Amino acid sequence: MKRVTPIAGWSIVVVFALIGAALVAAVWTTRSTVLEASGAVRRGERAAIAAKVRDELRDLRGDVAQSDLEEIYGQYRDEGLRYIAMYDAAQKQVLAYAGAPADTSDVMQVDLKPRGRRRRQLSGDEHKFMIEVAPEAANALAASANRTLWVGGLAAAALLGVAIVMILRESQRRRDEREAEHARRLASLGEMSAVLAHEIKNPLASLKGNAQLLAAMLPPDEKPRRKADRIVDEAMRLEQLTIDLLQFVRTGAIERTAVDPIAIVTDAVGGRAPLELDRAPRSWKLDAGRFREVVANLVDNALAAAGEGKVAVRLDQRGREMVLEVADRGPGVPEDQRDKIFEPFVTGKTRGTGLGLAVTRRIVELHGGTIEVLSNPGGGALFRVAIPEGQRA
């Protein structure tokens, strides 16, 4: 299956977002048009009802009675007529009415004055008629426009949600693939390293022993002796490499017991750096020997990068985690190298195996913890190890 790069993945989100935005814009434009049309329909409905009621009033003979208004109301109620009343304009008093007045924004009031000849003329402008009309068709049209807008908005949100879910699932799949590949590579590397270390160990021990005997037989401060000493040094370096290789491939379960982490850290640092232990826990469940190895490796790396007097170690408890920090004032670790330095055989030292941090990470992960490298606020690097409370005594 072809992988989707992060840039390509987020481009899908952008495309879906643009489609959703275009959909909302189209729905909004349609809604605006429909609302304008509903306004025209509203005015038309009001005018039509007003004309019909006026004609009914004109056709009446004699004074308009309560029964006349009720008859007109019943005739046009289904068309939106909600209230019809005759009132005295001078005294501001309702004389007769049918229906019920409504206090809503979609009710329109129309003052009507019947025209035409009647057997008994009403007293001029003192008597007027008022109707309230609920424009059913216009309201239904506006409601339909609003529903369409909501549907369009939900569709746009659904599109964006689908895109985000796709990206999250793809990101998780890539992480799973990377972790599986990393595990396979480490397993293969471990097998190769173990075989190589065992094959080298015995011949190397013989080479070192004979080189030491040869160096002891030669007069000191002479060229042959210096060459023999150099052979011994290189043999010891190779021996340390085989030890590191065997240590790296050792993946057995750790043995956690209740220990004093302050004592472990103090012993591992050995006075080589100042300690800050005021907030350190007095007991934590750890594999003492292997956690000491973590502290020693981090301090050794910090001293190699920054030198004496430029390294500080802190141990404290933060919530449900025990946190170890080793800070130095060295050149720091570039951001694009912060994941790579924990890989096997990656080192910035001229003499080193590049396995120290790889072993450190493995020990931390066996404790259920995490390790990361950050920028030290005062310059340099800050290595932070966190062991969760679930492993505490």
C-alpha positions in Angstrom: 0.0 0.0 0.0 1.3 3.4 -0.9 2.0 5.6 2.1 0.4 8.9 2.5 3.0 11.5 3.6 2.0 14.0 6.3 1.9 16.8 3.7 -0.3 14.8 1.4 -2.4 13.8 4.4 -3.1 17.3 5.5 -3.7 18.3 1.9 -6.7 15.9 2.0 -8.0 17.8 5.0 -7.6 21.1 3.2 -9.4 19.7 0.1 -12.3 18.4 2.2 -12.4 21.7 4.1 -12.6 23.7 0.8 -15.3 21.4 -0.4 -17.2 21.9 2.8 -16.7 25.7 2.7 -17.9 25.8 -0.9 -21.0 23.7 0.1 -21.8 26.1 3.0 -21.3 29.1 0.7 -23.6 27.7 -1.9 -26.2 26.8 0.7 -25.9 30.2 2.3 -26.4 32.0 -1.0 -29.4 29.8 -1.8 -30.8 30.5 1.7 -30.4 34.3 1.2 -32.2 34.1 -2.2 -35.0 32.0 -0.7 -35.4 34.4 2.2 -35.7 37.3 -0.2 -38.3 35.3 -2.1 -40.1 34.5 1.1 -40.3 38.2 1.8 -42.0 38.8 -1.5 -44.3 35.8 -0.8 -45.1 37.2 2.7 -46.1 40.6 1.2 -48.1 38.9 -1.5 -50.0 36.7 1.1 -50.8 39.8 3.2 -52.0 41.7 0.2 -54.2 38.8 -1.0 -55.8 38.2 2.4 -56.3 42.0 2.8 -58.0 42.2 -0.6 -60.3 39.3 0.1 -61.3 40.5 3.6 -61.9 44.0 2.2 -64.2 42.5 -0.5 -66.1 40.6 2.1 -66.6 43.7 4.2 -67.7 45.7 1.1 -70.3 43.1 0.3 -71.9 43.3 3.7 -75.2 45.1 4.0 -75.7 47.1 7.2 -73.6 47.3 10.3 -70.8 44.8 10.7 -71.7 42.4 13.6 -69.6 39.9 15.6 -71.1 37.1 13.5 -69.9 38.7 10.3 -66.3 38.9 11.6 -66.5 35.2 12.8 -67.8 34.1 9.3 -64.9 36.0 7.5 -62.4 34.6 10.0 -63.6 31.0 9.5 -63.6 31.4 5.7 -59.9 32.6 5.5 -58.4 31.0 8.6 -56.8 28.2 6.6 -55.2 30.8 4.3 -53.4 32.5 7.2 -56.0 34.9 8.7 -55.4 34.8 12.4 -57.4 37.8 13.7 -59.9 40.3 12.5 -61.3 43.2 14.6 -63.4 46.3 14.3 -62.4 49.0 16.6 -63.2 52.6 17.4 -60.3 54.7 16.4 -61.3 57.7 18.5 -61.8 55.8 21.7 -59.2 53.1 20.9 -61.7 50.4 21.8 -62.3 47.1 20.1 -66.0 46.7 19.2 -66.0 43.2 17.7 -63.4 40.6 16.8 -62.8 37.0 15.7 -59.8 34.9 16.2 -57.0 35.6 18.6 -54.2 38.2 18.2 -50.7 36.8 18.2 -47.5 38.4 19.5 -45.1 37.0 17.0 -42.7 38.5 14.5 -44.3 36.8 11.5 -47.8 38.3 12.1 -48.6 41.3 10.0 -51.2 43.9 10.8 -53.2 45.6 8.1 -55.7 48.4 8.8 -58.7 48.1 6.5 -61.5 50.5 5.8 -64.4 49.0 3.9 -65.4 50.8 0.8 -68.6 50.9 -1.1 -72.2 51.9 -0.4 -73.9 50.4 2.6 -77.4 50.8 3.9 -76.2 52.4 7.2 -72.9 54.3 6.8 -70.4 53.8 9.6 -69.2 57.0 11.3 -66.4 57.9 9.0 -62.9 57.1 10.1 -64.0 56.4 13.6 -64.5 52.7 12.9 -61.6 50.7 11.3 -60.8 47.1 10.7 -57.6 45.4 11.5 -56.4 41.9 10.5 -53.4 39.8 11.5 -52.0 37.4 8.9 -49.6 34.6 9.5 -48.0 34.0 6.1 -47.9 30.2 6.1 -46.3 29.8 2.7 -43.6 32.4 3.4 -42.9 30.8 6.8 -42.7 27.4 5.3 -40.3 28.7 2.6 -38.1 30.4 5.2 -38.1 27.3 7.4 -37.1 25.2 4.5 -34.2 27.6 3.7 -33.0 27.3 7.3 -33.2 23.6 7.3 -31.2 23.5 4.1 -28.5 25.6 5.7 -28.3 23.3 8.7 -28.1 20.3 6.5 -25.3 21.9 4.4 -23.4 22.9 7.5 -23.7 19.4 9.0 -22.6 17.9 5.6 -19.5 20.3 5.6 -18.7 19.3 9.2 -19.1 15.7 8.3 -16.7 16.0 5.4 -14.1 17.7 7.6 -14.6 15.1 10.3 -14.1 12.3 7.8 -10.9 13.9 6.5 -9.5 14.3 10.1 -10.4 10.7 11.0 -8.7 9.5 7.8 -5.6 11.4 8.7 -5.6 10.2 12.3 -6.0 6.6 11.2 -3.3 7.0 8.6 -0.9 8.5 11.1 -1.6 5.7 13.6 -1.0 3.2 10.8 2.4 4.8 10.0 3.3 4.8 13.7 2.5 1.2 14.0 4.5 0.4 10.9 7.5 2.4 12.1 7.4 0.6 15.5 7.1 -2.8 13.9 9.9 -2.1 11.6 12.0 -0.7 14.5 11.3 -3.9 16.5 12.3 -6.1 13.5 15.4 -4.1 12.9 16.5 -4.2 16.6 15.8 -8.0 16.7 17.9 -8.6 13.6 20.6 -6.3 14.9 20.5 -8.0 18.3 21.0 -11.4 16.8 23.8 -10.3 14.7 25.5 -8.4 17.5 25.2 -11.4 19.9 26.8 -13.7 17.4 29.5 -11.2 16.5 30.3 -10.4 20.2 30.6 -14.1 21.1 32.8 -14.9 18.1 35.1 -12.0 19.0 35.2 -12.4 22.7 37.5 -15.4 23.1 40.1 -14.4 20.4 40.1 -10.9 21.7 40.8 -12.1 25.3 43.8 -14.1 24.0 45.0 -11.1 22.0 44.8 -8.7 24.9 46.5 -11.2 27.3 49.5 -11.8 25.0 49.8 -8.0 24.3 49.9 -7.3 28.0 52.6 -10.0 28.5 54.5 -8.5 25.6 54.3 -5.0 27.0 55.5 -6.2 30.4 58.6 -7.8 28.8 59.6 -4.7 26.9 61.6 -1.8 28.5 59.5 1.2 29.4 59.7 4.5 27.5 60.8 2.8 24.3 59.1 2.7 20.9 58.3 -1.1 21.0 56.8 -0.7 24.4 54.6 2.2 23.3 53.4 0.1 20.3 52.6 -2.8 22.6 50.7 -0.5 25.0 48.7 0.8 22.1 47.7 -2.8 21.1 46.6 -3.4 24.7 44.5 -0.1 24.6 42.8 -1.0 21.3 42.2 -4.6 22.6 40.5 -3.2 25.7 38.4 -0.9 23.6 37.2 -3.8 21.5 36.5 -5.7 24.6 34.3 -2.9 25.9 32.5 -3.0 22.5 31.7 -6.7 22.9 30.5 -6.0 26.5 28.2 -3.2 25.2 27.0 -5.4 22.4 26.1 -8.2 24.8 24.5 -5.7 27.1 22.4 -4.3 24.3 21.0 -7.6 23.1 20.1 -8.6 26.7 16.4 -8.2 26.7 15.4 -10.2 29.7 12.8 -9.0 32.2 14.0 -6.6 34.8 13.5 -7.3 38.5 11.8 -4.5 40.3 12.0 -4.1 44.1 11.4 -1.3 46.5 14.6 0.7 46.6 15.9 4.2 47.6 16.3 6.1 44.2 18.3 8.8 46.0 21.0 6.3 47.0 21.1 4.9 43.5 21.5 8.3 41.8 24.1 9.4 44.3 26.2 6.3 43.8 25.9 6.5 40.0 26.9 10.2 39.8 29.8 9.6 42.2 30.4 13.2 43.0 31.0 14.1 39.3 28.1 16.6 39.2 25.9 18.5 41.7 22.7 16.9 42.7 19.2 18.3 43.5 17.3 15.8 45.5 15.0 17.8 47.8 11.8 16.6 46.1 13.0 13.1 45.3 10.8 10.2 46.4 12.2 8.1 49.2 11.1 4.8 47.7 10.3 3.6 44.2 10.0 0.2 42.6 13.0 -0.2 40.3 15.6 -2.6 39.1 18.4 -1.0 41.1 21.3 -2.2 39.0 19.8 -1.3 35.6 18.5 2.0 36.8 21.9 2.9 38.1 23.1 2.1 34.6 20.7 4.6 33.2 22.0 7.4 35.5 25.6 6.5 34.8 25.1 6.5 31.0 23.4 9.9 31.0 26.0 11.5 33.3 28.9 10.0 31.2 27.4 11.4 28.0 26.8 14.8 29.6 30.4 15.0 30.9 31.7 14.0 27.5 29.7 16.7 25.8 30.2 19.6 28.3 33.1 18.7 30.6 33.5 18.9 34.4 31.5 21.6 36.2 28.9 21.9 33.5 26.6 19.1 34.4 23.7 19.0 36.9 21.5 16.1 38.0 17.9 16.5 39.5 15.6 13.8 40.8 12.1 14.6 41.9 8.5 13.4 41.9 5.9 15.1 39.7 2.5 13.8 40.2 2.6 10.1 39.6 6.0 10.0 38.0 9.5 9.9 39.2 11.6 12.2 37.0 15.3 12.2 36.5 16.9 15.1 34.6 20.5 15.4 33.5 21.4 18.8 32.1 24.6 20.0 30.6 26.0 23.2 29.1 27.4 21.5 26.0 26.6 22.2 22.4 23.2 20.6 22.7 21.4 18.2 20.4 19.9 19.5 17.1 16.2 19.0 16.9 16.4 16.7 13.9 18.8 14.4 15.7 16.8 14.0 19.0 15.2 10.7 17.9 18.2 9.3 16.1 20.6 9.6 19.1 18.7 6.8 20.8 19.3 4.4 17.9 22.1 1.8 18.1 25.5 2.8 16.9 24.6 6.5 16.6 27.2 8.6 18.4 28.9 11.9 18.2 32.0 10.7 20.1 35.3 9.9 18.3 35.7 6.9 20.6 32.4 5.2 21.4 30.1 2.4 20.4 26.9 4.4 20.1 25.1 1.9 22.3 24.9 3.8 25.6 21.7 5.7 24.9 20.1 2.8 23.1 20.6 0.6 26.1 19.4 3.5 28.4 16.2 3.8 26.4 15.5 0.1 26.5 16.0 0.0 30.3 13.7 3.0 30.8 11.0 1.4 28.5 11.3 -1.9 30.5 10.4 0.2 33.5 7.3 1.5 31.7 8.8 4.9 31.4 9.9 7.4 28.7 13.1 9.2 27.9 13.5 12.4 25.8 16.1 15.0 25.1 15.2 18.7 25.2 17.0 22.0 25.0 18.5 23.1 28.3 17.1 26.6 29.1 20.6 27.8 29.9 22.1 26.2 26.7 23.0 22.6 26.1 21.0 19.5 26.4 18.5 18.2 28.9 17.8 14.5 29.1 14.6 13.7 31.0 13.6 10.2 32.2 10.1 9.6 33.7 9.1 6.4 35.5 5.4 6.1 36.2 3.9 5.6 39.7 2.5 2.2 38.6 5.9 0.8 39.2 6.3 2.4 42.7 6.4 0.4 45.9 
